[in-house]
Amino acid sequence: MPEMPPSLCFYCDKAGRKNAVFIRCNDCLLEFHRTCLLKFTKMSEKEVNDYKKKNNFSCWPCSLPMLNDSFWSVPEPLSLTQASNSKQQKNNKKAAAILCFNARSLKNRKRAADIVALLECHPADVLAINETWLSPDILDHEVIPTDYVVMRKDRTGGRRPAGGVLLAILPHLQPRRQTQLETTAEAVWAEVTVSNLRFLIASVYRAPNSTPQQNDELLLSLSLAAEQQHNYDACFVMGDFNLDVDWSTETPLPRATPAEQFLDAFDNFAFAQLIKNATRTTATSEKTIDLFLCDTPNLVSTSEVIAGVSDHDALLIGLKVDSRRPPPMSKTLPDWRRAHWPALNDLLAVKLQRVMQEDGLEEAWTAWKTALFECVAECVPSRRTRSKRKLLPWLNKNLKKLIKIKDDLFAQWLSEKTNEARIIFETARKATQGAVRLAKDRWFWNLGRGPQGAAVFWKFIHLKSKVPINTTTFSADGRFFSEPAAVASQFLATFKQNFSPPGTDFPFLRRAPIQDEKLSKFHVTASEVSALLHILDAKNAAGPDGIPAVLLKNCADTICPSLAHIFNLSLRTCVLPADWKCAAVTPIPKEGEKNDFNNYRPISVTSLVGKLLEKHVRNQLAAFFERKNSLPDCQHGFRERRSCTTMLLKTLDNWTAALDSSSGQHVHAVFLDWAKAFDRVPHQRLLSKLQHHGVDGEVLRWLKNFLVGRSQFVRFGGARSEPCEVTSGVIQGSVLGPLLFNIYVSDLPAALKTNLVQYADDCTVFKVVSCQDDVDELQDDLALVDIWCTNNGMQLNAKKCVAMDISRARQPWTPQYTIGGVALDYVCTQRLLGVHISRDLRWNHHVDVQRKKAARTLGFAARNLRGCTQRVKRMAYLTLVKPKLFYGTPAWHPWTKANIGKMARTQNKALHFIYGRHVPPPQNMKMLSVPAQLVYNDLLLFKKSLCGLTDYNAMARIIVGRVHRGDDPQHPRLQQPPARTELGQCVFDYRVVAFWNAAPPALKDCSAAQFPSKCKAYVSECF
């Protein structure tokens, strides 16, 4: 029998190997190699295997439709409505967009310009970025625009930066990170809500040299997400997978083991890969390694490849659902830069005459406000603003056109796939990159110049360093809030909880008032009002009544008589207009989680006109209490000539003197933490304390009207909540609030036997203990503090109150202290007014903490101001970095060479940041070295103390010594106070004596105004 001829493949026309697998078409009986089907068709390996098993394969020619007349008939043209709908769907700007790209370092200075240009020209609701190369010290909004919520996973470890993934999502999509789906793999998962549909989104990066364990971790993360797929309407996974797969046939390349694993996983999870074009093109290869996986392809309208910023191209995905972005809000505001001030003042002088005839406060205030707004409408042009997304200042329209040309050339190359088109595109990309980077460099070089240079500089710094809270998704009681109106209402409900509980009554204290000087009446003159108006900052924002500071300041001489009349009406009738008692509250974040409503403090913005009267009342009230010495000496907060430094000086001097007096001495300090102290002050009890101190008559009634009947609302993201009544507390952000709080807590020190230091609501109780009786006395005072809080409506956060045994003894002494039945924990370090105090009063820990903070800030400045002038860099160091290094140094001192060296190394890095490699001599920099700066700070505070500019007696322990031969009799030497140990020699009054004695007489005799410049010149030469 003759041998059967071998089967030939239709594609390759070869028989192939002896054991080659063929698949036969059921219709035409043609045969095809299995490998050729995978290579030349878009069928997956699973489909080919199914055809082989079921014998139901139909080849491409047999699957064509019948070519009859109906096939060649021309369809009717689209109607105008259908055509417009088709065009609208193609260019639907409301559709949700996703942009995915490989950055290969977001912090690269040159590439950063390209990245920002890409984001500006292709705005997207979701950004999925891989190979970010970021580290934890880099802030989110240094590299991503501030209108995104950023979720990062940086790669830690390694000898060089690499890897890292990031998701940036607009806040109106209510993004929520899904950490339970994340493993050690480089993948970030988030849930978003788009048009009431819930999507699960991931940004993924798989390194080319990933180990099997790393691949398993990524597959585990995908499987965890697959288990949650039924809870979402769609799942989108995108990023750089670095898989060796031919995506035209969805088959792995030879010896691509990880690719086979991932393809099987994609099939099991029902993921479809929508990117078919190459995303990384080199001179020798074209690969599709940046993928977009989706389990619901019907929701995707477009998936295209666009020009990227690295050697990878970017992916731009359009969804068939609308993003529902918040519409830009437009406002019509007065254009104060074009105001005609002479005409406005003349018109105001005429219209405000009728205000002087009014005897009723509300009538006078309404007439005054109406006349003011009428004159503004007549003499000040208006301008219309829209809160739309603004272009970067250096990215102008011409650059955007250039970027558009580059993108068109890239699209042309994708369609033609010729070397000539690629060369043209590469040339256009290099030219565009050069133009964009040059424009950015020029803008940075001019940053800080011109009359508005400082304002532009600080705006840029705030843009990069401050995270806007309107991009935060908040959570409370298992619910999520992102809509501005809902967030504002929730903030209002949270702030209402800070008030004293409803029904709590703290009546007047039945104490006889002090029988001495009384304060019962105020009067305001026009000259006093004019002085208050002239010192206003024109940049201050308007209060709820809409009257800005620039208007009040430029019309001060014209409006001061009418305002004085209104103020005197208010003081005489003991009533405030309703506009002055309404506060717009702005939430200010504390340290910690930004999505927690309880981690914000309310700061009130009230009427600027009302604040002027508050300032006058505050000045009179403060002078009255200072004359009577009614405020305790231990209170340093919000008092004239006192500050954080004076409190730290007195406190640390006491502790150091105790430890220096004898070996093994112990000082036990308890750091108290009051919960919402400013918001819990009961009004009736405060008024009774004011009356006890001699405030009476019209002043007391005016203060009562100031406190009661107030209302507040929360402003957030352009929305405002409903108003609510303020039932307790002194307003944070008001002028009178801090003074009233000091008066309220002024009777606490008198109830204690131990020492107490206060800075507003920061309280520390301490005592030198040498026996059990001292411990019992301190415990009794803690009980008295708890009783005082209960009787006065205040609440201690006992869990945050801590104790410290301050001593250099070998064995600590830690007896148990309690507050309200809660035992206090002992700590080795505690932060007091920004200074980290160690139990042995050494400053190694504080220097390390501050040096790290300064180094982080210096790194921030170096990354963001690299292309600026030396003047701008120097300004950044002096205002951002230097205050962190030298804050409060007269109170504490690095003292040891090691600590001074640490601070000097940070400053030397700053000098190299400013001047580059070649740092000029010190006399040319006009910047003090670290030792000279420490001496300068000590001498400056000592001079202020001698001139009475600060309430700290630096000469309390210093002895005026004898005049020796050769000394100037007008400047006798000072003698250092006695110090037994090295610790005693570290204190301020011991250190400063040697520096002051060595100073020239001309420096000692100069005025306080001349002293800073002369002292700086002196210490720069001598130290």
Residue, then its C-alpha position, 0 to 999 in steps of 0.5 A: m500500500p502506498e504511503m499517505p502523503p504528509s499533512l501540510c499546514f495552510y499557514c506555513d505550507k510545511a509538514g513540520r515535525k513528526n509529532a506536530v499537532f494539527i487542527r482541521c477545519n470542519d468545513c474545508l478540511l484544511e489543516f493548521h499547525r497549533t503553533c501557527l494558529l497561536k502565532f498568526t491569529k488572535m486566538s488564545e492558547k485556551e481557545v486553540n486547545d478547546y478546538k482540538k478537543k471538540n473538533n469544532f474549528s472553523c478557519w478564517p475563510c469559512s467564517l466569512p459572511m455570504l457575499n451576496d448583494s445585501f453584503w455589498s449594499v451601502p447603508e443609509p447615512l447617519s442622521l444628524t442626531q446620530a452623528s452628533n451622538s457619535k461625535q459626542q461619545k468620541n470626545n466626551k470630556k465628562a467621561a471618566a479617564i485613567l492615565c497609566f504610565n511608567a515614570r522611572s523616577l518622579k523626583n527626577r528634575k528634568r523628567a518632572a517637567d515632562i510628567v507635569a506637562l503630560l498631566e496637564c495635556h491629558p487630564a485624568d480622574v485616575l493616575a496609575i504610576n509605576e517605577t516612582w522611585l520615591s522614598p518616604d521623606i518625599l511629600d505626595h504633592e511635591v510630585i503630584p498636583t494638589d487636586y489628587v488624593v495620593m496613595r503610595k507604596d514605595r520600595t524600601g531598601g536597596r542600594r539605589p532608588a527603584g520600583g514603587v507604585l502610586l495611585a492618584i485619584l480625584p476626590h469626587l470619586q471618593p477613593r478609599r485604599q484597600t490595604q487588605l488586598e495588598t501584600t508585599a508585592e508592589a501593588v496599590w488597590a483602591e475603591v472608587t465610585v463613578s456614577n454610582l458604580r463601584f470600581l476596584i482599581a490597582s496600580v502594579y509594577r513587576a520588576p523584570n528580575s522578580t524572584p518566584q517569591q515576588n511573583d507569588e506575592l503579586l499573584l496572591s494580591l490578584s487572587l485576593a482582589a478576585e475574591q472581592q470581584h463580586n462586590y464591585d461593578a468592575c475591576f481595573v488592573m494596570g501597570d508595568f508587568n514585564l511579561d514576555v507575551d505576544w499579546s496579538t495572540e496572547t501566547p507566552l514567548p519561549r521559556a517565559t515561565p512567569a508569563e504562563q503563570f500570569l496568563d493562567a491567572f488572568d484567565n481564571f480571574a476573567f481579566a481581558q488585556l485591552i492594550k495590543n500596541a507596543t508600549r516600549t520601543t527600542a532600536t531592536s524590539e517592540k514589546t507590550i509590557d504595560l498592560f490594562l486588565c479589565d473584567t468588564p471590557n464593555l465599560v471601556s470606550t477607548s484604550e489607546v497608547i500615547a507618548g509617555v515620559s520615559d522609555h515606556d509609552a503611556l496608556l490613556i483609558g476612557l470609560k463609558v461612565d461620566s466622571r461627574r466632576p464638580p462644576p467650577m464655581s464662578k464668583t464676581l468679586p471687586d477688583w481692588r487693584r483697579a479701585h479708585w480710592p480718592a473717589l471712593n473716600d469722597l463718596l463714603a464721606v458723604k454717605l456715612q453722614r447719616v450713620m452718625q444720626e442713628d441711635g440704634l446699634e442695628e440700624a447704625w450698623t445696617a446703614w453703615k454696611t449698606a453705604l459701604f457696599e453701595c460705594v464699592a459697587e460704584c467706585v470699584p470695578s468687578r472681576r469674575t473668577r472661576s475655580k477651574r484648574k489652572l495651567l502651570p505658570w510656565l506651561n503656556k499655550n504655545l507649549k501645549k500646541l507643541i505637545k499636541i504636535k508631538d502627540d499627533l506625530f506619535a499617533q502617526w507613527l503608530s498607524e504607519k510603523t515606519n522608521e521615517a515616522r519614528i525618526i520624525f516623532e523622536t525629533a519632535r519629542k526631544a524638541t518638546q522636552g527641551a522647550v518644556r524643560l527650558a520654560k520651567d527652568r526660566w520660571f524657577w530662575n525668576l522665582g522670587r523676583g519682582p514686587q510680588g516675588a515673595a508672595v509667589f515664592w510662598k504660594f509655591i512653597h505652600l502648594k508643594s508642602k501643604v496637603p489641601i484637606n479638600t482632597t481628603t476622603f473622610s470616614a466616621d462611623g463606618r461611612f465615607f464623606s467626600e462631598p464638600a457639603a456632607v463633609a462640612s455638616q459632619f465637621l459641624a457635628t464633630f465640633k458641636q460635641n466639643f461644647s459642654p454637655p447640654g444641661t450642664d450648669f455652672p452658675f455664678l460663683r458666690r464670691a465677693p468681688i475684690q474691693d479695689e479698682k473696678l472696670s465698668k465702662f469703655h469709650v472709643t475715640a476716632s483716633e483710636v479706631s484710625a490707629l487700629l485700622h492703619i495697622l490692619d494687614a491688607k491681605n487679611a480675608a473678609g469675615p462672614d459679613g464680606i468686608p475685606a481688610v484692604l477696604l478698611k485700611n485704604c478708607a481708614d481716615t474716612i470711616c473711623p468717625s462712623l465706626a467709633h460711633i458704632f463702637n460706642l453704641s455697642l459699648r453703651t448698649c452692651v449689645l453686639p450686632a448679629d454679624w459680629k457674633c457669627a463665625a465661619v469655622t475652618p478645620i485645621p488639621k493636627e498631627g496624625e490621620k487626615n481622614d479623621f474628623n476628630n483630628y481637626r481643630p476649629i479656627s473661627v473667622t469673624s467680622l474684621v470690624g467686630k475684631l477691631l472692637e475686640k482688640h480695643v476691649r482686649n487691650q483695656l482688659a489686659a492692661f487692667f489685669e496686668r495693673k492688678n497682677s490678677l494673672p498668675d506669674c506662671q502663665h506665659g501664654f498670650r501675654e505681653r513680653r512673654s513667650c514660649t521661650t520665657m516659659l521654657l527658660k524659667t521651667l528649665d532653670n528651676w529644674t536645673a538648679a534643683l539637680d545642680s544643688s545636690s547629687g541624686q536630686h529628683v524633680h517629678a513633673v506631671f504633664l497635663d493634657w486638657a481635652k478641648a479646653f477652649d471649647r468647654v469654658p462655661h460662660q456663666r462661670l467665666l463671667s463670675k470670675l470676671q466679676h470677682h476680679g473687678v469687671d463690672g457694669e457695662v463692660l461685664r454686660w458687654l462681655k456677656n453679650f459677646l459670649v452668649g447667642r453666638s453661632q457658627f458654620v463650617r466652610f469646606g471646599g466651597a460649601r458651607s454647613e447650616p449654622c449652629e449655636v455656640t453654647s460654651g467656650v471662648i472662640q478660637g481665632s477671636v481676639l478676646g478668646p485667649l485672654l478670657f481663657n487665661i482669666y478663667v484658669s487664673d485661679l488654678p495655681a492658687a489652689l496648689k502647693t506645688n509649682l505650676v507652669q502654664y502656656a494657655d492650656d499647656c500645664t505642667v505640675f512639678k515638685v522637687v521630691s526627696c521623701q514620701d511626704d513630697v510625693d504625697e503632696l504632689q499627689d494631693d495637688l493632682a487630686l486638687v487639679d482633678i477637682w478643679c476641672t470637675n467644678n469648672g467644666m474642664q476635662l483632663n485627658a488622663k490617658k495622655c497625662v504623663a509623669m517624668d522623673i527628672s534626675r541624674a541619679r543612677q536609680p530612678w524613683t517612680p512612685q505611682y501618681t494618679i489622676g481621676g483614678v487613672a495611673l500615670d505612665y512614666v516617660c523618658t522624654q516629653r515634648l514641651l512647647g516644641v522642645h523634647i525634654s529628657r529625664d536627665l536634662r541632656w539634649n542629645h535626643h532633642v538635637d537628633v529630632q530637630r536635626k532630622k526635621a531640619a534635614r527633611t525640610l532642607g531636602f524638600a527645599a533642595r528638591n523643589l528649588r534646585g533651579c532658583t537663584q542663591r537669594v531664593k535658596r538662602m531665603a528658603y534656608l533662613t525661613l524654613v530650615k534655620p528656625k527648626l535648628f535654633y528654636g528656643t536655644p536660649a532655654w536649651h543649649p546643645w552644649t557638647k561638641a558632638n551636638i554642635g557638630k550635628m547642627a553644623r553639619t546640617q547647616n553646611k549641607a544648606l550652604h552647599f545647597i545655596y552656593g554649590r561646591h564653592v562656598p564663599p568665606p563666612q564674611n561674604m555669606k552674611m550668615l552666622s556659623v552655628p557657634a556664633q548663632l548660639v552666642y547671638n541668640d543668648l546675647l539678644l535675649f539678655k539685651k531684651s531682658l535688660c531693656g525690659l522688652t521681655d518678662y524674664n529677669a536675667m539678672a536674678r542670679i547674676i552678681v555685679g562684680r567688682v571693677h578690676r584694673g583696666d576695666d571700664p567703670q561704666h561697665p562692671r564685670l558680671q559674675q557668674p552664678p554659682a554652679r556645682t556641676e557641669l549641668g549648672q554651667c549649661v543654663f542661660d544665666y551662667r553661659v551669657v555672662a562670659f559672652w557679655n563681659a567680652a562684648p565691647p562697650a559700644l555694643k552694650d550701650c547701643s539701643a535695643a533697635q540697633f543691637p541685633s545688627k551690631c551684635k551680628a557683626y560682632v559675633s561673626e568676627c569673634f566666633 
